[in-house]
Amino acid sequence: MGISLGSVNYVIRKLVEKGFVKVNRFKNSRNKISYIYVLTPQGIKELIRQTKLFLKKSYQEYLLLKAEMEEVKKKKRELNANSSLDALAER
């Protein structure tokens, strides 16, 4: 994914500090380094907030691209119409 382990650990620590993630150890695990990461209620609220922002931004980008595509189609139709008129004029 192109992210170092140190970067992942840093981000997880910051999420825990902000109260978005809770970290628990597996008590019965043979691997004593095993952890479970759980979103807290505050973390779920933040996830929802970030998701809403992402969807809003994505929809705005979609509308912008749609408008740009309509403009390109309009210019193409105009060029095609002008080409047809030029061809008729040459005859």
N, C-alpha and C positions, 0 to 999 in steps of 0.2 A: 504493500500500500504506500510505500514511500515515507513512512513515519517511523522514527526511531523509538525504541523501547523507552528511552528517557523522556521523550516528548509525551508519550502515552501516559507514563507515570505522573508527569507534571500536571497534565490535564485532569487526570483522575483525582489527584490531590486537591486541585483547585475546586473541582466539582464537590468533593467531600467538604472542603472548607466552607463553601457557599451553602451547604445543606441540601444540595440537589441529589446526591448519591450517598448511600449508606454502605459500608463495607463490613462484611461478617466473615469469620473463618468457619470452615467446615470442621466441626468438633470431632466427628467420627472418621474423618478422612485419614488414610495412611499417609497421604501427601500433606504434610503439615503446612505447606505453602499455599494450599488451595483456599481461594476466597470466593465469595459471592458478592456481586455488586447489584444493589437494589435502588431503584429510583424512589426517592421520598415523595410524599404528597407535594412538597414544594417543587421537587424536580419534575414531577408530572405536570404541574401547572406551567413551569417554564418550558417544558417540551411542547405543550399545547400552544403557548404563546409564540414560540419560535416557529412552529408548524404553520400557524396562521399567517405570520409575517412572510414565510417562504411562499405559501400559496398565493398570498396577495401580490407579492413581487412577481411570481411566475405568471400570474394572470395578466398583470400589467405588461409584462414582456410579450406575452402572447398577443395581446391587443395591438401593441406597437408593431410586431412582426406582421400581423394580419393586415394592418393599414398599409405597411410598406409593400406587402405583396399585391394589394389592390392597386397601389400606385404603379408598380412595375407592370401589372397586367394592362392598366389603362394606357401607359406609354407604349407598350407593345402593340396594342390595338391601333393606336394613333399612327405608329410607324408602318404597320401593315396597311392601313388605309391610305397613307401617303404613298407607299410603294405601289399600291394598286392604281392610284391616280397618275403617278409618274409613268407607269407602264402603258396606261391608256393614252396619255399625252404623246408618247413616243410613236404610237401607231399612226 
